[in-house]
Amino acid sequence: MTGFDRHDLGLLLLRLGTGGVLVAHGTQKLFGWFGGHGLEGTGQFMESVGYAPGRASATAAGLAEAGGGTLLALGLATPAAGAAAAGAMAGASAVHVPSGFFAQSGGYEYAASLGLTGAALAITGPGRLSLDHALGHAVNRGWMVPTALGLTAAATAVIVGLRTQRLRRREEGEQEALFEE
């Protein structure tokens, strides 16, 4: 069959929806669009939650979200795009873990859902209604899936681990300051 079927249409809708949400979030960070705070404000927030340096962290998160989201929506370089989304959302989830699971309480539910969707699209592929398909899957090869997800998981683990260490040191410093008073 040379045409597309409902599986391809479903993947297109999933890619467009997830990619669109990620692009909106990324451009909030990068440019201050859609009520965002741009690199300056997002950088200050990133620093406050333990991601340092803040501006570089905001840039990386914004590029992973906006770039990964754009590529997912287009169905281009799907393994890398899905991995970028998953990594960015794992970092966001780490910030929300103390508030529990549900988003209504400030939890990680939403970020985790976006990240899992990105990872699932990286694994499943974009379907036939995609640039990857139109380009003969030049940047969507089977070996790229575990490579992209593995490298992203390793980098994310390091970044989130460093954040955890910073927060721990910050907390210990604040407790020491309380004892000195």
Backbone as ProteinMPNN parsed JSONL, in Angstrom:
{"seq_chain_A": "MTGFDRHDLGLLLLRLGTGGVLVAHGTQKLFGWFGGHGLEGTGQFMESVGYAPGRASATAAGLAEAGGGTLLALGLATPAAGAAAAGAMAGASAVHVPSGFFAQSGGYEYAASLGLTGAALAITGPGRLSLDHALGHAVNRGWMVPTALGLTAAATAVIVGLRTQRLRRREEGEQEALFEE", "coords_chain_A": {"N_chain_A": [[0.846, -1.191, 0.0], [0.715, 2.111, -0.967], [-0.341, 4.476, -0.103], [-1.645, 6.199, 2.779], [-2.755, 5.131, 6.032], [-5.112, 4.78, 8.769], [-3.469, 4.485, 10.975], [-1.19, 5.972, 10.254], [-2.392, 8.496, 10.06], [-3.205, 8.834, 12.71], [-0.67, 8.919, 13.988], [0.285, 11.266, 12.806], [-1.511, 13.188, 13.874], [-0.899, 12.909, 16.618], [1.815, 13.641, 16.59], [1.625, 16.305, 15.636], [0.053, 17.537, 17.629], [1.522, 17.064, 20.067], [4.024, 18.062, 19.294], [3.317, 20.734, 18.739], [2.542, 21.704, 21.304], [4.998, 21.436, 22.643], [6.596, 23.208, 21.121], [5.32, 25.649, 21.727], [5.843, 25.826, 24.519], [8.651, 25.873, 24.459], [9.169, 28.259, 23.021], [8.15, 30.097, 24.795], [10.147, 30.082, 26.724], [12.449, 30.782, 25.207], [11.812, 33.177, 23.757], [9.882, 34.592, 25.135], [7.305, 34.414, 24.269], [3.73, 33.788, 24.192], [3.025, 34.442, 26.815], [5.295, 33.808, 28.215], [8.543, 34.113, 29.87], [10.875, 34.628, 28.563], [14.439, 34.329, 27.901], [15.833, 35.637, 29.969], [14.059, 35.844, 32.276], [13.282, 33.147, 32.469], [15.765, 31.997, 32.806], [16.462, 32.993, 35.335], [14.507, 31.694, 36.848], [15.25, 29.013, 36.359], [17.742, 28.931, 37.607], [16.885, 29.35, 40.234], [15.635, 26.946, 40.813], [17.681, 25.183, 40.818], [19.022, 24.555, 38.431], [21.884, 25.295, 36.847], [24.346, 27.009, 34.901], [21.733, 29.436, 34.931], [20.723, 30.865, 32.606], [21.918, 29.479, 30.461], [20.811, 26.983, 30.934], [18.108, 27.561, 30.543], [18.201, 28.2, 27.836], [19.025, 25.74, 26.721], [16.862, 24.073, 27.49], [14.737, 25.409, 26.219], [15.512, 25.216, 23.51], [15.526, 22.408, 23.2], [12.816, 21.857, 23.61], [11.42, 23.594, 21.744], [12.825, 23.064, 19.351], [12.842, 20.216, 19.275], [10.079, 19.823, 19.356], [9.25, 21.068, 16.96], [10.542, 19.438, 15.059], [9.305, 16.979, 15.698], [6.627, 17.557, 15.006], [6.918, 17.919, 12.262], [7.753, 15.425, 11.611], [10.428, 14.723, 11.268], [13.721, 13.563, 11.577], [12.98, 11.914, 13.682], [13.796, 10.074, 15.835], [15.806, 11.612, 17.22], [14.345, 13.946, 17.726], [12.201, 13.065, 19.355], [13.697, 12.084, 21.502], [14.923, 14.444, 22.416], [12.679, 15.851, 23.324], [11.823, 14.087, 25.34], [14.024, 14.181, 27.096], [14.071, 16.921, 27.875], [11.607, 17.059, 29.156], [11.97, 15.235, 31.205], [13.786, 16.615, 32.773], [12.129, 18.766, 33.491], [10.161, 17.372, 34.887], [11.592, 16.56, 37.132], [11.726, 18.904, 38.605], [9.118, 19.159, 39.433], [8.528, 16.936, 40.976], [8.571, 17.067, 43.897], [6.012, 18.042, 44.424], [4.274, 15.985, 44.023], [2.301, 13.72, 41.98], [0.011, 14.694, 40.431], [-0.908, 17.269, 38.161], [-2.596, 19.35, 38.916], [-1.859, 19.902, 41.466], [0.599, 20.922, 41.133], [2.287, 18.943, 40.335], [4.207, 16.419, 38.523], [2.839, 15.243, 36.42], [1.972, 16.295, 33.848], [4.359, 17.093, 32.509], [5.671, 14.621, 32.495], [3.926, 13.127, 30.913], [4.163, 14.422, 28.4], [6.881, 13.917, 27.928], [6.96, 11.089, 27.859], [5.349, 10.668, 25.633], [6.932, 11.837, 23.646], [9.163, 10.086, 23.745], [7.875, 7.697, 23.021], [7.087, 8.303, 20.394], [9.615, 8.566, 19.254], [10.428, 5.903, 19.321], [8.352, 4.51, 17.976], [8.203, 5.791, 15.512], [7.509, 8.135, 12.794], [5.438, 7.611, 11.008], [3.846, 7.439, 7.723], [3.018, 9.92, 6.846], [5.006, 12.089, 6.861], [8.063, 13.997, 6.976], [10.338, 12.454, 7.345], [9.586, 10.001, 6.153], [9.157, 10.908, 3.518], [11.737, 11.586, 2.826], [13.025, 9.207, 2.668], [13.726, 8.107, 5.097], [16.263, 8.954, 5.958], [17.274, 10.231, 8.233], [16.151, 8.752, 10.221], [16.733, 6.112, 11.221], [16.835, 2.704, 12.37], [18.947, 2.167, 14.247], [19.346, 4.665, 15.274], [17.429, 5.197, 17.163], [17.878, 3.793, 19.785], [20.362, 4.983, 20.216], [19.9, 7.802, 20.273], [17.998, 7.971, 22.383], [19.469, 6.758, 24.445], [21.796, 8.421, 24.71], [20.542, 10.825, 25.376], [19.26, 10.076, 27.768], [21.499, 9.565, 29.397], [22.771, 12.119, 29.446], [20.697, 13.636, 30.587], [20.456, 12.393, 33.075], [22.897, 13.112, 34.246], [22.639, 15.942, 34.301], [20.293, 16.331, 35.869], [21.19, 15.057, 38.162], [23.324, 16.761, 38.95], [21.827, 19.022, 39.508], [20.369, 18.087, 41.709], [22.442, 17.762, 43.554], [23.266, 20.473, 43.841], [20.933, 21.578, 44.974], [20.866, 20.151, 47.367], [23.251, 21.034, 48.607], [22.599, 23.741, 48.824], [20.426, 23.617, 50.586], [21.701, 22.521, 52.851], [23.458, 24.618, 53.421], [21.623, 26.628, 54.078], [20.509, 25.525, 56.385], [22.762, 25.468, 58.054], [23.147, 28.211, 58.313], [20.872, 28.859, 59.79], [21.47, 27.657, 62.23], [23.572, 29.21, 63.051], [22.43, 31.583, 63.734]], "CA_chain_A": [[0.0, 0.0, 0.0], [1.542, 3.298, -1.077], [-1.013, 5.576, 0.58], [-1.563, 6.166, 4.225], [-3.919, 4.551, 6.684], [-5.474, 5.473, 10.013], [-2.28, 4.475, 11.833], [-0.394, 7.131, 9.846], [-3.141, 9.689, 10.436], [-3.104, 8.941, 14.164], [0.676, 9.392, 14.313], [0.354, 12.667, 12.402], [-2.214, 13.989, 14.881], [-0.116, 12.859, 17.847], [3.015, 14.451, 16.367], [1.252, 17.719, 15.538], [-0.397, 18.007, 18.948], [2.639, 17.062, 21.006], [5.012, 19.014, 18.791], [2.801, 22.094, 18.928], [2.641, 22.048, 22.729], [6.421, 21.609, 22.959], [7.048, 24.453, 20.493], [4.793, 26.759, 22.525], [6.619, 25.888, 25.762], [10.021, 26.283, 24.151], [9.225, 29.671, 22.639], [7.972, 30.877, 26.023], [11.462, 30.187, 27.343], [13.42, 31.443, 24.335], [11.428, 34.492, 23.25], [8.858, 35.229, 25.951], [6.007, 34.344, 23.601], [2.624, 33.081, 24.849], [3.047, 34.72, 28.249], [6.526, 33.321, 28.838], [9.438, 35.106, 30.473], [12.089, 34.752, 27.779], [15.651, 33.735, 28.464], [16.22, 36.276, 31.225], [13.189, 35.394, 33.354], [13.359, 31.688, 32.597], [17.084, 31.723, 33.367], [16.376, 33.245, 36.782], [13.74, 30.588, 37.426], [16.073, 27.796, 36.3], [18.742, 29.068, 38.673], [16.213, 29.21, 41.532], [15.277, 25.542, 41.043], [18.89, 24.382, 40.861], [19.667, 24.341, 37.138], [22.855, 26.371, 36.688], [23.897, 28.397, 34.948], [20.317, 29.554, 34.598], [20.447, 31.27, 31.219], [22.296, 28.354, 29.591], [19.805, 25.933, 31.157], [16.885, 28.006, 29.866], [18.444, 28.07, 26.398], [19.012, 24.313, 26.376], [15.489, 23.568, 27.619], [13.935, 26.026, 25.166], [15.872, 24.616, 22.22], [15.06, 21.013, 23.175], [11.368, 21.86, 23.463], [10.997, 24.203, 20.473], [13.434, 22.314, 18.242], [12.297, 18.859, 19.284], [8.664, 19.906, 19.002], [9.148, 21.356, 15.52], [10.918, 18.225, 14.325], [8.246, 15.977, 15.879], [5.466, 17.945, 14.204], [7.25, 17.675, 10.856], [8.128, 14.028, 11.4], [11.785, 14.781, 10.739], [14.711, 13.154, 12.589], [12.078, 11.542, 14.774], [14.467, 9.575, 17.042], [16.438, 12.723, 17.933], [13.301, 14.861, 18.167], [11.525, 12.458, 20.505], [14.647, 12.023, 22.619], [15.069, 15.804, 22.932], [11.464, 16.133, 24.096], [11.848, 13.259, 26.546], [15.038, 14.702, 28.007], [13.612, 18.19, 28.432], [10.495, 16.819, 30.072], [12.509, 14.58, 32.405], [14.305, 17.707, 33.586], [10.977, 19.49, 34.052], [9.522, 16.489, 35.871], [12.39, 16.578, 38.359], [11.355, 20.102, 39.354], [7.759, 19.015, 39.958], [8.391, 15.729, 41.811], [8.178, 17.326, 45.293], [4.585, 18.354, 44.518], [3.492, 14.787, 43.754], [2.042, 13.33, 40.596], [-1.02, 15.39, 39.674], [-0.59, 18.627, 37.723], [-3.407, 20.33, 39.647], [-1.133, 20.207, 42.691], [1.94, 21.32, 40.748], [3.065, 17.731, 40.149], [4.932, 16.139, 37.283], [1.974, 14.507, 35.502], [1.951, 16.867, 32.496], [5.704, 16.979, 31.917], [5.943, 13.198, 32.262], [3.113, 12.704, 29.765], [4.802, 14.924, 27.182], [8.136, 13.189, 27.746], [6.665, 9.718, 27.44], [4.852, 10.736, 24.259], [8.113, 12.057, 22.801], [9.924, 8.832, 23.688], [7.091, 6.722, 22.257], [7.187, 8.66, 18.976], [10.977, 8.215, 18.824], [10.474, 4.448, 19.147], [7.36, 4.08, 16.987], [8.457, 6.417, 14.217], [6.556, 9.195, 12.468], [4.406, 7.227, 10.049], [4.097, 7.801, 6.326], [2.71, 11.336, 6.618], [6.12, 12.737, 7.554], [9.246, 14.294, 6.165], [11.215, 11.284, 7.396], [9.15, 9.064, 5.109], [9.387, 11.527, 2.206], [13.184, 11.624, 2.584], [13.562, 7.851, 2.705], [14.178, 7.814, 6.472], [17.702, 9.203, 6.059], [17.601, 10.588, 9.622], [15.235, 7.976, 11.055], [17.181, 4.723, 11.102], [16.617, 1.918, 13.583], [20.029, 2.323, 15.212], [19.291, 6.013, 15.842], [16.498, 5.233, 18.301], [18.557, 3.571, 21.068], [21.457, 5.943, 20.362], [19.346, 9.091, 20.703], [17.406, 7.848, 23.717], [20.539, 6.454, 25.406], [22.595, 9.623, 24.953], [19.702, 11.783, 26.085], [19.077, 9.595, 29.143], [22.759, 9.776, 30.121], [22.947, 13.559, 29.672], [19.67, 14.077, 31.524], [20.811, 11.885, 34.41], [23.981, 13.959, 34.763], [22.115, 17.282, 34.573], [19.388, 16.259, 37.019], [22.034, 14.722, 39.311], [24.009, 17.986, 39.373], [20.803, 19.858, 40.125], [20.084, 17.525, 43.032], [23.587, 18.115, 44.407], [23.176, 21.91, 44.126], [19.839, 21.799, 45.919], [21.283, 19.595, 48.653], [24.229, 21.974, 49.18], [21.864, 24.964, 49.172], [19.656, 23.307, 51.791], [22.654, 22.381, 53.962], [23.929, 25.969, 53.728], [20.546, 27.34, 54.768], [20.393, 24.966, 57.733], [23.916, 25.949, 58.803], [22.881, 29.608, 58.61], [19.892, 28.89, 60.876], [22.141, 27.286, 63.479], [24.468, 30.291, 63.423], [21.643, 32.724, 64.23]], "C_chain_A": [[0.88, 1.239, 0.0], [0.932, 4.503, -0.384], [-0.796, 5.497, 2.07], [-2.838, 5.576, 4.789], [-4.179, 5.287, 7.993], [-4.341, 5.471, 11.028], [-1.406, 5.707, 11.528], [-1.08, 8.436, 10.233], [-3.082, 9.91, 11.948], [-1.734, 9.435, 14.606], [0.848, 10.86, 13.932], [-0.31, 13.557, 13.452], [-1.439, 14.03, 16.195], [1.139, 13.72, 17.729], [2.69, 15.928, 16.342], [0.846, 18.284, 16.9], [0.747, 18.113, 19.934], [3.696, 18.065, 20.582], [4.577, 20.449, 18.991], [2.894, 22.565, 20.364], [4.096, 22.309, 23.102], [6.979, 22.897, 22.349], [6.568, 25.65, 21.312], [5.585, 26.918, 23.825], [8.043, 26.378, 25.508], [10.126, 27.75, 23.796], [8.88, 30.592, 23.808], [9.333, 31.135, 26.659], [12.419, 31.031, 26.494], [13.08, 32.895, 24.032], [10.402, 35.23, 24.101], [7.486, 35.222, 25.314], [4.999, 33.616, 24.479], [2.676, 33.255, 26.367], [4.287, 34.215, 28.961], [7.407, 34.463, 29.318], [10.742, 35.277, 29.708], [13.29, 34.164, 28.498], [16.022, 34.338, 29.812], [15.381, 35.753, 32.398], [13.249, 33.889, 33.571], [14.705, 31.285, 33.186], [17.098, 31.938, 34.876], [15.604, 32.129, 37.471], [14.582, 29.315, 37.461], [17.118, 27.807, 37.414], [18.093, 28.826, 40.038], [15.829, 27.765, 41.851], [16.474, 24.607, 40.89], [19.552, 24.07, 39.541], [20.586, 25.537, 36.869], [23.867, 26.004, 35.606], [22.486, 28.532, 34.364], [20.023, 29.88, 33.148], [20.799, 30.146, 30.244], [21.29, 27.218, 29.734], [18.499, 26.286, 30.467], [17.025, 27.86, 28.358], [18.365, 26.611, 25.971], [17.596, 23.744, 26.433], [14.61, 24.12, 26.505], [14.224, 25.442, 23.799], [15.4, 23.17, 22.111], [13.555, 20.957, 22.95], [10.942, 22.402, 22.099], [11.554, 23.43, 19.281], [12.883, 20.91, 18.151], [10.833, 18.845, 18.876], [8.449, 20.169, 17.528], [9.455, 20.113, 14.706], [9.876, 17.125, 14.485], [7.05, 16.304, 14.995], [5.699, 17.664, 12.723], [7.495, 16.196, 10.567], [9.507, 13.935, 10.778], [12.78, 14.478, 11.855], [13.983, 12.723, 13.86], [12.783, 10.944, 15.987], [15.1, 10.692, 17.876], [15.393, 13.679, 18.499], [12.579, 14.322, 19.404], [12.417, 12.38, 21.725], [14.842, 13.399, 23.24], [13.866, 16.175, 23.798], [11.471, 15.353, 25.403], [12.849, 13.786, 27.559], [14.611, 16.001, 28.668], [12.506, 17.969, 29.46], [10.924, 16.041, 31.324], [13.087, 15.623, 33.344], [13.195, 18.509, 34.234], [10.288, 18.657, 35.122], [10.263, 16.514, 37.196], [12.041, 17.781, 39.223], [10.026, 19.897, 40.07], [7.56, 17.811, 40.884], [7.989, 16.042, 43.255], [6.685, 17.628, 45.487], [3.694, 17.16, 44.221], [3.229, 14.592, 42.276], [1.142, 14.309, 39.845], [-0.67, 16.849, 39.398], [-1.378, 19.664, 38.517], [-2.774, 20.724, 40.975], [0.296, 20.652, 42.4], [2.863, 20.144, 40.481], [3.581, 17.539, 38.737], [4.108, 15.434, 36.21], [2.082, 15.005, 34.051], [3.3, 16.718, 31.812], [6.027, 15.519, 31.606], [5.157, 12.69, 31.052], [3.72, 13.172, 28.453], [6.098, 14.165, 26.899], [7.923, 11.767, 27.268], [6.139, 9.678, 26.004], [6.006, 10.955, 23.289], [8.929, 10.789, 22.647], [9.191, 7.788, 22.855], [7.15, 7.027, 20.762], [8.581, 8.356, 18.433], [11.057, 6.728, 18.502], [9.568, 3.993, 17.995], [7.687, 4.579, 15.582], [7.318, 7.341, 13.844], [5.389, 8.782, 11.585], [4.723, 7.753, 8.659], [3.788, 9.257, 5.998], [3.758, 12.188, 7.336], [7.235, 13.071, 6.57], [10.238, 13.134, 6.207], [10.861, 10.3, 6.281], [9.462, 9.626, 3.719], [10.867, 11.532, 1.829], [13.837, 10.251, 2.689], [14.175, 7.47, 4.047], [15.685, 7.976, 6.653], [18.128, 9.543, 7.48], [16.614, 9.938, 10.592], [15.553, 6.493, 10.847], [16.983, 4.005, 12.431], [17.691, 2.107, 14.639], [20.008, 3.687, 15.9], [18.402, 6.09, 17.074], [17.223, 4.952, 19.615], [19.715, 4.545, 21.294], [20.941, 7.268, 20.899], [18.783, 9.011, 22.116], [18.473, 7.576, 24.775], [21.381, 7.672, 25.739], [21.799, 10.665, 25.731], [19.492, 11.357, 27.532], [20.341, 9.83, 29.971], [22.969, 11.256, 30.434], [21.945, 14.082, 30.692], [19.977, 13.608, 32.938], [21.915, 12.732, 35.035], [23.435, 15.324, 35.168], [21.201, 17.286, 35.788], [20.179, 15.906, 38.286], [22.778, 15.934, 39.84], [23.03, 18.948, 40.038], [20.513, 19.382, 41.54], [21.205, 17.867, 44.006], [23.553, 19.596, 44.786], [22.099, 22.193, 45.159], [20.198, 21.287, 47.306], [22.268, 20.534, 49.352], [23.548, 23.264, 49.625], [21.101, 24.756, 50.473], [20.564, 23.183, 53.012], [23.188, 23.736, 54.381], [22.889, 26.771, 54.474], [20.374, 26.831, 56.189], [21.553, 25.413, 58.612], [23.712, 27.398, 59.208], [21.862, 29.751, 59.744], [20.539, 28.585, 62.224], [23.053, 28.397, 63.968], [23.722, 31.463, 64.008], [21.352, 32.627, 65.665]], "O_chain_A": [[1.714, 1.397, 0.891], [1.642, 5.47, -0.105], [0.111, 4.822, 2.556], [-3.868, 5.525, 4.117], [-3.539, 6.297, 8.284], [-4.263, 6.373, 11.863], [-0.946, 6.392, 12.442], [-0.423, 9.375, 10.683], [-2.927, 11.041, 12.408], [-1.637, 10.276, 15.499], [1.49, 11.616, 14.66], [0.263, 14.563, 13.87], [-1.336, 15.088, 16.816], [1.487, 14.446, 18.661], [3.396, 16.728, 16.957], [1.256, 19.385, 17.268], [0.92, 19.151, 20.573], [4.205, 18.828, 21.404], [5.386, 21.295, 19.372], [3.283, 23.704, 20.619], [4.4, 23.281, 23.793], [7.755, 23.6, 22.997], [7.343, 26.573, 21.562], [5.957, 28.034, 24.188], [8.569, 27.2, 26.259], [11.065, 28.424, 24.219], [9.281, 31.756, 23.809], [9.637, 32.252, 27.079], [13.118, 31.898, 27.02], [13.961, 33.755, 24.047], [10.084, 36.384, 23.813], [6.591, 35.94, 25.761], [5.381, 32.905, 25.408], [2.401, 32.314, 27.112], [4.327, 34.195, 30.191], [7.054, 35.634, 29.185], [11.629, 36.001, 30.161], [13.163, 33.575, 29.572], [16.478, 33.623, 30.704], [15.928, 35.278, 33.393], [13.265, 33.412, 34.706], [14.784, 30.342, 33.973], [17.687, 31.145, 35.611], [15.991, 31.67, 38.545], [14.622, 28.62, 38.476], [17.338, 26.794, 38.079], [18.682, 28.173, 40.899], [15.71, 27.397, 43.02], [16.312, 23.388, 40.839], [20.567, 23.372, 39.525], [20.113, 26.659, 36.685], [24.198, 24.833, 35.421], [22.113, 27.826, 33.427], [19.171, 29.246, 32.526], [20.051, 29.892, 29.3], [20.955, 26.562, 28.747], [17.852, 25.422, 29.875], [16.085, 27.448, 27.678], [17.716, 26.282, 24.977], [17.178, 23.019, 25.531], [13.824, 23.383, 25.911], [13.307, 25.197, 23.014], [14.928, 22.749, 21.055], [13.067, 20.116, 22.195], [10.188, 21.747, 21.378], [10.837, 23.171, 18.314], [12.498, 20.458, 17.073], [10.395, 17.962, 18.138], [7.57, 19.57, 16.907], [8.723, 19.771, 13.778], [9.582, 16.409, 13.528], [6.52, 15.427, 14.312], [4.792, 17.225, 12.015], [7.45, 15.767, 9.414], [9.724, 13.147, 9.857], [12.702, 15.054, 12.941], [14.341, 13.126, 14.967], [12.4, 11.277, 17.108], [14.948, 10.716, 19.097], [15.536, 14.166, 19.621], [12.376, 15.047, 20.378], [11.961, 12.583, 22.85], [14.918, 13.517, 24.463], [14.022, 16.746, 24.878], [11.157, 15.905, 26.457], [12.556, 13.833, 28.754], [14.766, 16.168, 29.878], [12.48, 18.618, 30.507], [10.306, 16.177, 32.38], [12.911, 15.54, 34.56], [13.302, 18.892, 35.399], [9.877, 19.188, 36.154], [9.645, 16.492, 38.261], [12.059, 17.685, 40.45], [9.827, 20.397, 41.177], [6.509, 17.693, 41.514], [7.135, 15.344, 43.8], [6.16, 17.484, 46.591], [2.473, 17.307, 44.171], [3.86, 15.224, 41.429], [1.475, 14.714, 38.731], [-0.2, 17.568, 40.279], [-0.869, 20.757, 38.765], [-3.114, 21.761, 41.545], [1.115, 20.749, 43.314], [4.08, 20.313, 40.407], [3.408, 18.397, 37.871], [4.658, 15.062, 35.174], [2.264, 14.204, 33.134], [3.375, 16.269, 30.669], [6.599, 15.222, 30.557], [5.677, 11.906, 30.258], [3.786, 12.404, 27.493], [6.375, 13.813, 25.752], [8.626, 11.294, 26.375], [6.451, 8.756, 25.251], [6.054, 10.329, 22.23], [9.345, 10.449, 21.539], [9.813, 7.073, 22.069], [7.251, 6.109, 19.949], [8.721, 7.937, 17.284], [11.684, 6.338, 17.517], [9.973, 3.193, 17.152], [7.473, 3.877, 14.594], [6.274, 7.339, 14.497], [4.436, 9.548, 11.435], [5.734, 8.424, 8.446], [4.247, 9.772, 4.979], [3.45, 12.91, 8.285], [7.326, 12.499, 5.484], [10.908, 12.859, 5.212], [11.737, 9.827, 5.558], [9.967, 8.913, 2.852], [11.21, 11.487, 0.648], [15.06, 10.146, 2.787], [15.047, 6.603, 4.113], [16.31, 7.229, 7.406], [19.23, 9.182, 7.895], [16.288, 10.497, 11.639], [14.723, 5.73, 10.352], [16.967, 4.633, 13.49], [17.371, 2.199, 15.825], [20.581, 3.851, 16.977], [18.598, 6.95, 17.932], [17.192, 5.805, 20.502], [20.015, 4.894, 22.436], [21.48, 7.8, 21.869], [19.054, 9.876, 22.949], [18.393, 8.106, 25.884], [21.657, 7.937, 26.909], [22.327, 11.31, 26.637], [19.542, 12.195, 28.432], [20.255, 10.25, 31.125], [23.307, 11.608, 31.564], [22.298, 14.878, 31.562], [19.777, 14.355, 33.896], [21.867, 13.032, 36.227], [23.734, 15.812, 36.258], [21.323, 18.157, 36.649], [19.866, 16.406, 39.366], [22.859, 16.125, 41.054], [23.371, 19.61, 41.019], [20.423, 20.19, 42.465], [20.945, 18.223, 45.155], [23.789, 19.936, 45.946], [22.317, 22.951, 46.104], [19.87, 21.921, 48.308], [22.136, 20.797, 50.547], [23.878, 23.816, 50.674], [21.122, 25.612, 51.357], [20.233, 23.684, 54.087], [23.358, 23.988, 55.574], [23.22, 27.514, 55.399], [20.121, 27.616, 57.103], [21.355, 25.707, 59.791], [24.062, 27.783, 60.323], [21.974, 30.66, 60.566], [20.19, 29.19, 63.237], [23.287, 28.521, 65.17], [24.319, 32.273, 64.718], [20.701, 33.509, 66.224]]}, "name": "protein", "num_of_chains": 1, "seq": "MTGFDRHDLGLLLLRLGTGGVLVAHGTQKLFGWFGGHGLEGTGQFMESVGYAPGRASATAAGLAEAGGGTLLALGLATPAAGAAAAGAMAGASAVHVPSGFFAQSGGYEYAASLGLTGAALAITGPGRLSLDHALGHAVNRGWMVPTALGLTAAATAVIVGLRTQRLRRREEGEQEALFEE"}
